[in-house]
Amino acid sequence: MLRLLKKPIAAKRRRVVTRLGIGAVLFVIVLLLPITSSMRQVAVRFTVAEDIARTALADSLFSRPTSQLDKPEETVLELIILYAGEGRSDVDAFLALDGTEWKDAGISRPDPIIGQALAILDTLSTERLSSLIQSTRSLELGRGIEQQLDADQQREVDRGTRNIRLGTALVVFVVFCFIFEAMPFPAVAFTIGLVSVFGGLVNPREIASMFWSDATWFIMGSLMLATALVKTGLDKRISLLFFGILRKPTVPTVTGMLVLVISPLAAVLSDHVLAAIFLPIGLIFYNNSLSRKNPEDPELAKMLMITIAMACNIGGFGTPSGGARNIIVMNYLEDLYGITISYSQWILYAMPFVLVMMVLVWVLVNLMFKPKIRDLSPAMRTLRADITHMGPWNRTQLFTMAIFALAIFGWITDKTLLKELLGFSPGIGVIAVTGAVIYMISGVVDWKDYQHDVDWGVVWLYAGAIVFGRILDQTGTAAWLAGSLLNALSSLNLTSGLALILSGSLITTGLTNLLAAGPTAAAVAPITLEMAASASPGTALIPMMGLATSLASSFAFLIVIGTPPNTIVYSSGHLVPKDFLRVGILATLLAFLVLIGMALYYWPMVLNYP
């Protein structure tokens, strides 16, 4: 009897060990692959190129080494290097930037020093400054400097090359673990940190701060806020506010309403904010739909959770403010190629995709999931009865709602009004945790509520995902992967017209499921735009390539860490990793079909380019 009981456990352990072993073998295989010349080129760019550019700039401007420069002169170098490093070349726009904008970009100098630095720049002619920016940009890209490196710089490049190879091996291992569940997801997150430390990718003192980024604080804080909403019954009142207008709440109408409300809002609000708001609403509909006849319906739970995540993911492309990736691409187009896209023009170019995908996503989730419970009217009746039983709004609910509304207001105005009032941007994570602490101090919840109801494993999972993305970005692994894949496609003659748009979008899609959308766009867009400009200079292919890159960076449909909404709905406990693949693969194919249609017919019609 004991043997029979132990056999399933032993078999499960063998499967886990086997999968983990395969992942480890793949990791080692990649780690032993020979170093390529392209790896070294990228390593030069991410290790010594900026120092070489700074030395050359100091010699050209001041005829002195960097060690002999004063603070304003050092600041001049920082300003030019930062501007050139962002791929920007418009001298007039450069001179128009004031001290506040430089501080926002990361130049942490006192105002008088920035003022003196700007005064030095005013003495330079436009032609001179343009030449300095272009030469600095060329050096920062590592062009033509590998043969000029001294012994110390060569060692630094060797270290950078090994880091790129280690980062690539880590990509293979992490993706394998997420797809095949080779180990618990929080363990994957910690493994990312451990490999990064022991592999020399980050300093041991830095790893803790990397785990606890503002994005991690937001995931944690939003789940804590959701706990307070559920405890006070506000999730029920908010659900009735959105869905009480439905005459016949069925699975199709409720999922349709989720898509109809969330996707347009995701074009103006943060997608992870919307996921945090609507997660409790989805759980309300599921829990209130259960009965003695149907004590559980996993398909319904999965369907509601996936609908929320997908609706969040497809909406961000609709407006420039829908995601950092949109602004990044707009800046690249303007600064590198002089192509200016206004806010209203972006909506004209992008919103049709959102509208079409809203319909397709709704159809897709209703085809892919087959819940036993189809009529959600009992859930709505239960919801109304619960609210009637609660009675009118009480003080606790009013207070909880007020704090939650303030949190949403803070999330929306973090970079604008709130920054102006406070003198700094606190970050959406700090705002979320502030609300959670206020709830705890005021007695709305206690720590045991957070301890019991927040999925802390998901918090650590997302923290690991943030570290993972930052490492791929900082070591140059993401840039090398993108460049290598695009170079491979060039050998197949896939670097012109629609073929280039599709190949660049495919690579962007792969990376955006591993990195955040912003870093993905920052890594891929310069490469794809340059290829488009080389293939068809002065044509619509360049802005179309930018739009396609930004669009594809929102196709994070495939894995849990692909985007914050995926991680947030995963915290519900009703999903497994393959559920994202179950819908995500088809959603990605549909998104590419819509992208092809827009590239062939819509964008050429609305863009004022040949």
Disulfide bonds with the S-S distance in Angstrom:
none
